[in-house]
Amino acid sequence: MARRSLLLFPLTLALIISAGCSPSPSDEETMGLVPDSIMAEIFIEFHLMEARSDLFQEDVILFRDSVFRHYDVDTSAYEKTMQYYSDNPEVYMEVYSGALDRLSDERYR
């Protein structure tokens, strides 16, 4: 019996450790929000779309839907994330300024 306990202990310990290491969904995902990294990409795309529409007088709304499809984001998740940002402006500023920094870096390459 003692020998069987000694064999079960390492297996139990391994299961506990592996369960603790398994990835859990991010807070953003559990709240139904778009992850900040994806939102930064969307902000960049929107800035580029706006510049293009200014140059070629194109309709931005049509391009907006294609950006959402590209990043597999639905409009309700986007709107919910923007509401979260309006309630948490420091998070928004961090994400948005990161997107602007990336645009600036691309511009001066």
N, C-alpha and C positions, 0 to 999 in steps of 0.2 A: 504494500500500500504506500509506504514512504517513497519507494522508487517511482511509482506512478505519479505521485505528487511532484517529485523532482522533474519528471518529464513534462508535466503539464505547466509548470511554472514558466519555463522559457517561452513556450507557445503563447501562453496568456500574456506575458510581457510583450512579446513581439506584436500581438494583435492590438494591444493598448497603444503601443508606440506608433504603429502604422495608422491607426485611426486618428491619432492626434496630428499626424503629418498630412492627412488628406486635405486637399484644398476645399475651402468653404467658399460659398458665393460671397462676393464683395457686398458691402453695404449698398452700393449703387444698384446692383442687380436685384437685391432683395426688396429695395424700395421701388423698383420699376424705373430706375433712372438710367440714362445713357452714361456709360463710363466717361470720366473726364478726358481720357486720352482720345476717345472717339469724338467727343464734343470739340476738342481742340482741332481735330482734322476737319470737322464740319465747319467750324468757324473759318478755317483757312479756305476751304472750298467756297464758302459764301463770299468771302472777300474777293477771291479770284473771279467768281461769277459776276459780282457787282461791277468790277473793273471792266470785264468783257462786255457787260450789258451797256455800260456807259460808252464804250467805243463803238459798238455795233448796233445799238438801240434794240437789244434783244430782251425778251420777257424773262425776268429772273424767276418767276414762279414755276415755269416749266423745268428749269434747271434744278430748283430746290428739291423737287420730287425725285429727280435722278440721283441727287446726292444722298437722300435718305435711303433709296434702294441700294446704292453702292455700299453704304455702311450698315445695311440691314437694320435700319432704325425706322420706327413708325412715328407718325406725327404726334400721337398722344404721348409717347415716351419723350420725344423732343420737348413738347410743351410742358410736361411734368418736370423735366430737368430744368427748363428755363424758369419755372416757378420756384423750384428749389434754389436756383441761383439768385433769384430776386429776394428770397428769404435769407440767403447766405452770400452777400455780395463779396466777401473776402475770398470765397472759393471761386466765384465767377471771375474775379479780377486775376486770380492766379492762373486759371485756365486760359482766359482771354489774352492776358499779357504773354503767356507762353506761346500762344498761336501767333500773335503779332511779332514776337521775337523770331519765330521760325520764318515768317514771311519776310522779315527784314534780312535775315541771313540768306535766304534764297535770292533776294533781289540783288545783293551785292556780291554774288559769286561770279 
